[in-house]
Amino acid sequence: MRIVLSNIGTFGDINPLIAIALELKQRGHVPVMALPAVYEQKILPLGLEFHAVRPDIDPTNTILVEMVYDIKNGTEHGLRNFLFPALRQTYDDLLDAATKPERADLLLLGELNYAGPLVAEVTGIPWASYVLAPLSFFSAFDPPVLPPYPRLARADKAIPGFGRVIRRVARFVSRKWSEPIYELRRELGLPRGANPLFDAKHSPYLVLALFSRVLGIEQKDWPEHTRITGFCYYDADAGNQALPENLEKFLSEGPPPVVFTLGSAAVLAAGKFYEVSAKAAIRLGIRAVLLIGTDPRNRLKTALPESICVAEYAPYSALLSRSAMVVHQGGVGTTAQCLRAGKPMLIMPYSHDQPDNARRMIRLKVAQVMQRANYKPWRVTRKLKAMLADPLLPQQAKSVAQQLSHEDGVRGACDALEELYRHTH
């Protein structure tokens, strides 16, 4: 089959698609990656077809990233000021990818590609959707943490059925955001349709939940035809999974370090995270790795001791298994790699799914959480000292990693896509 895989987002959103595309190609299919142009140099070396989809993502536009990671209004800003102004362009680009030079047999769409369901509806091409974290389902039976209103989630324990209130709050707050989608539907001669932010983004044929059951299990109000596959891991840099030479040398010369990282997006709005992290590591006298990304603002101004190694990027799959603990932002991709490596976590969530993922890690007893406002050198020092001395955290982390070792999210996702193709052709 010829299948177009498309989403708009950071590497955390795109990497699972790459993992699936590589497996589909291995099985003899023709995957076409319809992504923002910034990813082309990462995709073409893998031997995959690439089709650019607007809006492009400028990794140097830190103002946009900081806006999107505003805990109060970040999601709204990201949709209304970045994705939706380019909605017609996204539609046109994806329509080209789906029909030229030949018609696709299937589409696999991420939830941030809000033009995707419209392309599927206009062309009649069967489609599957995917989500990366339980938050995306906004279940009343497993209520998520809403970043602007984190205390609402706690109320569900005290007030039975409060999860329904949380879901209604989310729909009410965002009720005006989707007007650009409704406007494009009218322009295309389509009926108004279901709520684009909560309902229409899920395929009526197949919804792939690309996460492990340790993160979330099926709920009665999830979309029909949802299949939990397990995590889909991919973290190579254009196929390269080797560690930087200085980091490889550092790891081989001493005990496992604590890794400090902010994933692929929050790293562009790091603030004083790396400065605070370095101070805490020095006070504790521990070895540390700082993954600072390419933003020059993250480079520390003061000299660091040999016990701290700085790198712009390292594949988590090669690094985290050789660490003692990971301090991160709570993105689902980073969280999945920590779970896979069997390492305890200290999570400093920003926005979107991160507060909800953090709460789920607390439930698993593999992590503790520190809010960004509290991320100060003395607090981090005290927290890490206690966590590193707790024998139960690494034991539980290893136990969860054992559960994940029996899962194969990529195979499960590809099996489901092939099954959908057989049923629709």
C-alpha positions as CSV (number, residue, x, y, z in Angstrom):
1,M,0.0,0.0,0.0
2,R,0.9,3.6,-0.5
3,I,0.4,5.3,2.9
4,V,0.8,9.0,3.7
5,L,1.9,9.7,7.3
6,S,1.5,13.2,8.4
7,N,1.6,15.5,11.5
8,I,2.8,18.9,12.5
9,G,4.8,19.2,15.7
10,T,8.2,18.6,17.3
11,F,10.4,15.6,17.1
12,G,8.4,14.1,19.9
13,D,5.3,14.1,17.6
14,I,7.2,13.0,14.5
15,N,9.6,10.3,15.8
16,P,6.9,7.6,16.3
17,L,5.8,8.2,12.7
18,I,9.3,7.6,11.5
19,A,9.5,4.4,13.4
20,I,6.2,3.2,11.8
21,A,7.3,4.3,8.4
22,L,10.6,2.4,8.5
23,E,8.7,-0.8,9.6
24,L,6.1,-0.3,6.8
25,K,8.9,0.1,4.3
26,Q,10.6,-3.1,5.6
27,R,7.3,-4.8,5.0
28,G,7.2,-3.8,1.4
29,H,4.9,-0.8,1.6
30,V,5.5,2.8,0.3
31,P,5.3,5.3,3.2
32,V,5.2,9.0,2.3
33,M,6.2,11.4,5.0
34,A,4.1,14.6,4.8
35,L,5.7,16.8,7.4
36,P,7.0,20.4,7.9
37,A,10.0,21.2,5.6
38,V,12.4,21.4,8.6
39,Y,12.3,17.6,8.8
40,E,13.3,16.9,5.2
41,Q,17.0,16.6,6.0
42,K,16.2,14.0,8.7
43,I,13.9,11.9,6.5
44,L,15.6,11.7,3.1
45,P,18.7,9.8,4.5
46,L,16.3,7.1,5.7
47,G,15.2,6.3,2.1
48,L,11.7,7.6,2.7
49,E,9.6,9.8,0.4
50,F,9.1,13.3,1.7
51,H,6.4,15.9,1.0
52,A,6.6,19.3,2.7
53,V,3.5,20.5,4.6
54,R,3.0,24.0,5.9
55,P,3.3,25.6,8.3
56,D,7.0,25.0,8.6
57,I,8.6,25.0,12.1
58,D,11.5,27.4,12.7
59,P,13.6,25.9,15.5
60,T,15.2,29.3,16.1
61,N,11.8,30.9,16.7
62,T,12.1,30.7,20.5
63,I,9.4,33.3,21.0
64,L,6.8,30.9,19.4
65,V,8.0,28.1,21.6
66,E,7.8,30.1,24.7
67,M,4.3,31.2,23.7
68,V,3.2,27.6,23.1
69,Y,4.6,26.6,26.4
70,D,2.8,29.2,28.4
71,I,1.0,27.0,30.9
72,K,-2.1,29.1,31.0
73,N,-2.6,29.9,27.3
74,G,0.0,27.9,25.5
75,T,-2.3,25.4,23.8
76,E,-4.7,28.2,22.6
77,H,-1.8,30.3,21.3
78,G,-0.3,27.3,19.4
79,L,-3.6,26.5,17.7
80,R,-4.9,30.0,17.0
81,N,-1.6,31.8,16.2
82,F,0.4,29.0,14.6
83,L,-1.6,26.1,13.2
84,F,-4.9,27.6,12.2
85,P,-3.7,30.6,10.3
86,A,-2.0,28.2,7.9
87,L,-4.9,25.7,7.8
88,R,-5.7,26.2,4.1
89,Q,-2.1,25.8,3.2
90,T,-1.9,22.6,5.3
91,Y,-4.9,21.3,3.5
92,D,-3.5,22.1,0.0
93,D,-0.1,20.5,0.8
94,L,-1.6,17.4,2.3
95,L,-4.1,17.0,-0.6
96,D,-1.1,17.1,-3.0
97,A,0.7,14.5,-0.9
98,A,-2.3,12.2,-0.9
99,T,-3.1,12.4,-4.6
100,K,0.1,13.2,-6.5
101,P,1.9,11.6,-8.3
102,E,-0.6,8.9,-7.4
103,R,-3.5,8.4,-5.0
104,A,-2.7,7.1,-1.5
105,D,-4.3,3.9,-0.3
106,L,-4.3,5.1,3.4
107,L,-3.6,8.1,5.5
108,L,-2.1,8.1,9.0
109,L,-2.7,11.4,10.7
110,G,-1.5,13.0,13.9
111,E,-3.9,15.1,15.9
112,L,-2.1,18.4,15.3
113,N,-2.9,18.1,11.5
114,Y,-6.4,19.4,11.7
115,A,-6.6,19.6,7.9
116,G,-6.0,15.9,7.7
117,P,-9.6,14.7,8.4
118,L,-10.9,17.2,5.8
119,V,-8.5,15.8,3.1
120,A,-9.7,12.3,4.0
121,E,-13.3,13.3,3.7
122,V,-12.9,15.1,0.4
123,T,-10.9,12.4,-1.3
124,G,-12.6,9.4,0.3
125,I,-9.2,7.9,1.3
126,P,-9.5,5.7,4.4
127,W,-7.6,7.0,7.3
128,A,-6.2,6.2,10.7
129,S,-5.4,8.7,13.4
130,Y,-2.9,8.4,16.3
131,V,-2.4,9.9,19.7
132,L,0.7,9.8,21.8
133,A,-0.7,10.2,25.4
134,P,-3.9,9.5,27.3
135,L,-4.6,13.3,27.7
136,S,-5.7,13.4,24.0
137,F,-8.8,11.4,24.8
138,F,-10.1,13.7,27.6
139,S,-11.8,10.8,29.3
140,A,-14.3,11.5,32.0
141,F,-13.4,8.1,33.6
142,D,-9.6,8.8,33.6
143,P,-9.7,12.6,33.8
144,P,-6.5,14.3,32.7
145,V,-4.6,17.1,34.3
146,L,-5.5,20.3,32.5
147,P,-2.4,22.6,32.6
148,P,-4.3,25.8,33.5
149,Y,-6.4,24.0,36.1
150,P,-4.3,21.2,37.7
151,R,-6.3,21.1,40.9
152,L,-9.4,20.0,39.0
153,A,-7.9,16.5,38.5
154,R,-7.5,16.1,42.3
155,A,-11.2,16.9,42.8
156,D,-12.2,13.8,40.9
157,K,-11.1,11.7,43.9
158,A,-13.3,13.6,46.3
159,I,-16.3,14.1,44.0
160,P,-17.4,11.1,42.0
161,G,-18.1,11.9,38.4
162,F,-16.1,15.1,38.5
163,G,-14.2,13.9,35.4
164,R,-17.2,14.8,33.4
165,V,-16.9,18.4,34.7
166,I,-13.3,18.5,33.7
167,R,-14.3,17.4,30.2
168,R,-17.0,20.0,30.0
169,V,-14.6,22.7,31.2
170,A,-12.1,21.8,28.5
171,R,-14.8,22.0,25.8
172,F,-16.3,25.2,27.1
173,V,-12.9,27.0,27.3
174,S,-12.0,26.0,23.7
175,R,-15.4,26.5,22.2
176,K,-14.4,29.4,19.9
177,W,-11.0,28.1,18.9
178,S,-12.2,25.9,16.0
179,E,-13.9,28.5,13.9
180,P,-11.1,28.5,11.2
181,I,-11.8,24.7,10.7
182,Y,-15.5,25.2,10.4
183,E,-14.9,28.1,8.0
184,L,-12.7,25.8,5.8
185,R,-15.3,23.1,5.9
186,R,-17.9,25.5,4.6
187,E,-15.6,26.7,1.9
188,L,-15.1,23.0,0.8
189,G,-18.8,22.4,0.8
190,L,-18.6,20.1,3.8
191,P,-21.1,20.0,6.7
192,R,-20.1,21.5,10.0
193,G,-19.2,18.1,11.5
194,A,-18.1,17.1,15.0
195,N,-16.0,19.1,17.4
196,P,-12.5,19.2,15.6
197,L,-10.5,19.5,18.9
198,F,-12.1,16.6,20.7
199,D,-14.0,14.3,18.3
200,A,-13.3,14.9,14.6
201,K,-9.6,14.4,15.0
202,H,-10.1,10.7,15.8
203,S,-10.6,8.4,12.8
204,P,-13.9,6.4,12.6
205,Y,-11.9,3.5,11.2
206,L,-8.9,3.2,13.5
207,V,-7.3,5.2,16.3
208,L,-3.8,4.2,17.3
209,A,-2.9,4.9,20.9
210,L,0.9,4.8,20.6
211,F,1.6,4.4,24.3
212,S,1.9,1.6,26.8
213,R,-0.8,0.4,29.1
214,V,1.4,1.4,32.0
215,L,0.5,4.9,31.0
216,G,-3.2,4.5,30.4
217,I,-5.8,1.7,29.7
218,E,-8.9,1.7,27.6
219,Q,-11.9,3.7,28.9
220,K,-15.6,3.5,28.1
221,D,-15.6,6.9,26.4
222,W,-12.6,6.5,24.2
223,P,-13.3,6.6,20.5
224,E,-14.5,3.4,18.9
225,H,-11.9,1.3,17.1
226,T,-9.1,2.5,19.4
227,R,-6.1,0.2,19.7
228,I,-3.3,0.6,22.3
229,T,-0.1,-0.5,20.6
230,G,2.7,0.4,23.0
231,F,5.3,3.1,22.6
232,C,6.9,3.5,19.1
233,Y,10.5,4.3,19.8
234,Y,12.8,6.2,17.4
235,D,15.5,8.7,18.4
236,A,18.2,8.5,15.8
237,D,19.5,11.6,14.0
238,A,18.9,10.9,10.3
239,G,19.6,7.3,11.1
240,N,22.7,7.9,13.3
241,Q,22.2,6.5,16.8
242,A,25.8,7.0,18.1
243,L,26.6,9.1,21.1
244,P,28.8,12.2,20.6
245,E,32.4,11.3,21.2
246,N,32.8,13.5,24.3
247,L,29.7,12.0,25.9
248,E,30.8,8.4,25.1
249,K,34.2,9.1,26.8
250,F,32.5,10.8,29.8
251,L,30.2,7.8,30.4
252,S,33.0,5.3,30.2
253,E,35.1,7.1,32.7
254,G,32.9,7.1,35.8
255,P,29.7,6.0,37.5
256,P,26.3,6.6,35.9
257,P,25.4,10.4,35.8
258,V,22.1,12.2,36.3
259,V,20.8,13.4,32.9
260,F,19.1,16.8,32.6
261,T,17.1,17.3,29.4
262,L,14.1,19.2,28.1
263,G,13.2,17.2,25.1
264,S,12.9,18.7,21.6
265,A,10.7,21.7,22.3
266,A,10.9,22.9,25.9
267,V,14.6,23.1,25.4
268,L,13.9,26.2,23.3
269,A,12.3,27.8,26.4
270,A,14.7,26.5,29.0
271,G,15.1,29.6,31.1
272,K,17.5,28.9,33.9
273,F,16.9,25.1,33.9
274,Y,20.5,24.2,32.9
275,E,22.1,26.8,35.2
276,V,20.1,25.6,38.2
277,S,20.7,21.9,37.2
278,A,24.5,22.4,37.1
279,K,24.5,24.2,40.5
280,A,22.6,21.3,42.1
281,A,24.9,18.7,40.6
282,I,27.9,20.5,41.8
283,R,26.5,20.9,45.3
284,L,25.7,17.2,45.4
285,G,29.0,16.2,44.0
286,I,27.4,14.0,41.4
287,R,28.3,13.4,37.7
288,A,25.8,15.0,35.4
289,V,24.9,15.3,31.7
290,L,23.3,18.4,30.3
291,L,21.5,18.0,27.0
292,I,21.2,21.7,26.0
293,G,20.0,21.6,22.4
294,T,21.2,24.2,19.8
295,D,19.8,27.3,21.5
296,P,22.9,29.4,22.4
297,R,21.1,30.8,25.4
298,N,21.4,27.4,27.0
299,R,25.2,27.5,27.1
300,L,26.4,28.1,30.6
301,K,28.5,31.2,31.1
302,T,30.6,29.8,33.9
303,A,33.2,27.0,33.6
304,L,32.0,23.6,34.6
305,P,33.9,20.9,36.5
306,E,34.9,17.7,34.8
307,S,32.0,15.9,36.6
308,I,29.5,17.7,34.2
309,C,29.3,16.9,30.5
310,V,27.5,19.1,28.1
311,A,26.1,18.0,24.7
312,E,23.6,19.4,22.3
313,Y,21.9,16.1,21.6
314,A,22.2,12.4,22.3
315,P,19.9,9.5,21.4
316,Y,18.1,8.6,24.6
317,S,18.1,4.9,23.7
318,A,21.9,5.0,23.9
319,L,22.2,7.3,26.9
320,L,19.5,6.8,29.5
321,S,20.3,3.1,30.2
322,R,23.7,4.3,31.3
323,S,22.3,7.0,33.6
324,A,21.3,7.0,37.3
325,M,18.3,9.2,37.0
326,V,16.7,11.6,34.5
327,V,15.4,15.1,35.1
328,H,13.1,16.2,32.3
329,Q,10.0,18.1,31.2
330,G,7.5,15.2,31.1
331,G,7.0,15.0,27.3
332,V,5.6,11.6,26.4
333,G,8.6,10.7,24.2
334,T,11.1,11.5,26.9
335,T,9.0,9.7,29.5
336,A,8.7,6.6,27.3
337,Q,12.5,6.4,26.9
338,C,13.0,6.8,30.7
339,L,10.5,4.0,31.3
340,R,12.1,1.8,28.7
341,A,15.6,2.4,30.3
342,G,14.2,1.6,33.8
343,K,15.3,4.9,35.3
344,P,13.7,7.1,38.0
345,M,12.6,10.6,37.0
346,L,12.3,14.0,38.4
347,I,9.8,15.8,36.2
348,M,9.4,19.6,35.8
349,P,6.4,19.8,33.5
350,Y,5.6,22.7,31.2
351,S,2.2,22.4,29.5
352,H,0.1,20.3,27.2
353,D,0.3,16.6,28.1
354,Q,3.3,17.0,30.4
355,P,1.5,17.6,33.8
356,D,-0.8,14.7,33.0
357,N,2.1,12.4,32.1
358,A,3.9,13.5,35.3
359,R,0.9,12.5,37.4
360,R,0.8,9.1,35.8
361,M,4.5,8.6,36.6
362,I,3.8,9.4,40.2
363,R,1.0,6.8,40.1
364,L,3.6,4.3,38.8
365,K,5.9,5.3,41.7
366,V,8.8,5.9,39.3
367,A,9.0,9.7,39.5
368,Q,8.6,12.8,41.6
369,V,7.5,16.2,40.3
370,M,8.7,19.7,40.8
371,Q,6.9,22.7,39.4
372,R,8.9,25.1,37.2
373,A,8.4,27.9,39.8
374,N,10.1,25.8,42.4
375,Y,13.0,24.7,40.3
376,K,15.7,26.4,42.4
377,P,19.2,25.1,43.2
378,W,18.6,24.3,46.9
379,R,15.3,22.7,46.2
380,V,16.7,20.5,43.3
381,T,19.7,19.6,45.4
382,R,17.5,18.4,48.3
383,K,15.1,16.6,46.0
384,L,17.8,14.8,44.1
385,K,19.7,13.8,47.2
386,A,16.6,12.2,48.6
387,M,15.7,10.4,45.4
388,L,19.2,9.1,44.8
389,A,19.2,7.6,48.3
390,D,15.8,5.9,47.9
391,P,16.3,2.2,46.8
392,L,12.6,1.8,46.0
393,L,12.6,4.2,43.0
394,P,15.1,2.3,40.8
395,Q,13.5,-1.0,41.8
396,Q,10.1,0.1,40.7
397,A,11.5,1.7,37.5
398,K,13.2,-1.6,36.6
399,S,9.9,-3.4,37.2
400,V,8.0,-1.2,34.9
401,A,10.8,-1.5,32.3
402,Q,10.3,-5.3,32.4
403,Q,6.6,-4.8,31.6
404,L,7.5,-2.6,28.6
405,S,10.0,-5.2,27.3
406,H,7.1,-7.4,26.3
407,E,5.5,-4.7,24.1
408,D,6.2,-3.9,20.5
409,G,4.3,-0.7,19.6
410,V,5.7,-0.4,16.1
411,R,4.7,-3.9,15.1
412,G,1.3,-3.5,16.7
413,A,0.7,-0.2,14.8
414,C,1.8,-1.7,11.5
415,D,-0.3,-4.8,11.9
416,A,-3.4,-2.6,12.6
417,L,-2.7,-0.4,9.6
418,E,-2.4,-3.5,7.3
419,E,-5.6,-4.9,8.7
420,L,-7.4,-1.6,8.0
421,Y,-6.0,-1.6,4.4
422,R,-7.4,-5.1,3.9
423,H,-10.8,-4.1,5.2
424,T,-11.1,-1.0,3.1
425,H,-9.7,-2.3,-0.3
